[in-house]
Amino acid sequence: RSNPAVLNPANQLLMVTRLDGPTPAIARQLVDTAVNVEKTGLWGHAYFDLRSIGGDYKLGDTFMTNGAIAAAVAGLETFVDTAPEVFPSSYPLSHVAIYAGWYSWDIDGPFQRPNPEFMAGAIAYHLHSFSAAQLRSTNKNWVGPFLSRGVAATLGCTDEPYLSFTPDVGIFLSRVLAGWTWGEATYASMRALSWQTIVVGDPLYRPYNKSPEAQLAELEKSNDPKLDWAILRATNLGLRAGRDPQKIREFLESLPITRRSPVLQEKLASLALAAGAKEDGIRHYETALELPVSDMQRMRILLALATLQADVGRPQQAYLTYERALTECREWIDAAGVRQKQHALPKIGRAHV
């Protein structure tokens, strides 16, 4: 369905979602969170974990890919992983607004952390035949653990659904991002009703109930702390519309908020690298690290910065940046992988250090 008006009881469809979770407090919080987030919007990054698989299972990757396309078209900073495995524990998953991936029986990877960086109102979905088999557990399957870690809206299967009858990620995310309610969007994405899928969260939750332009204007007027996220989305929409990347870079650098926003500094770094300006990329990464960054954002930036320093012929600095990452992100970083990168640096760099 592409028209939410037809999804109502008058057309003999009563959409039902659950307010549930590992504890009564978590279940009760779902509506409160939805109401609060709708006031200023759902902000953050979108992450998609594909399997790069073919045959009868290719449909799952198609669902995930279409979800990533929907997020990118809507202006969200979107990350796509194509490795066959789920995100590793060391993956720098920061500021998660939207997540969709597959295929692991129980919650896995970076989501095993006690406090993964879910933004308020986050939407998360892991495609697995039994992802919602237990809603009251904090570590079994996916739906319960997601809710216990702060996710506001999720869905999953209680028993074997067969892949073609699982929700279409591209459909429910494109509908949510277009301003549909959580109930409308998820029901529109199902090929069969009264089957194995259950939806958890406030059915009236509309995290994108305003246009990007309207949200940006409101946050500017109130000087909301989330204004940099709205600017990031406007930047991505401008790039997709074909605007000059160099002019966008110049405009971002001219904004006072950019100087105090690690989110925008990281975006400037990626824009600089896309233009081949590696020194500018290094500068923006270094500036971002001087600002209040989240743990996972720090790890991502440090690793990117070290790679870039090595690429421009600064092995000594790269070695020290890797060392800093090992120290400041030691709880979750892939220490063995980082040591390998250090040893691969030119020997003069290691000798100097």
Buried (B, 14 or more C-beta within 10 A) or exposed (E): BEEBEEBEEEEEEEBEBBBBBBEEEBBEBBBEBBEEBBEBBBBBBBBBBBBEBEEEEBBBBBBBBBBBBBBBBBBBBBBBBEEEEBBBBBBBBBBBBBBBBBBBBBBBBBBBBEEBBBBBBBBBBBBBBBBBBBBBBBEBBBBBBBBBBBBBBBBBBBEEBEBEBBBBBBBBBBBBBEBBBBBBBBBBBBBEEEBBBBBBBBBBBBBBBBEBEEBBEBBEEEEBEBBBBBBBBBBBBBBEEEEEBEEBBEBBBEBEBBEEBBBBBBBBBBBBBEEEBBEBBBBBBBBBBEBEBBBBBBBBBBBBBBEBBBEEEBBBBBBBBBBBBBEBBEEBBBEEEBEEBBEEBBEEBEEEB
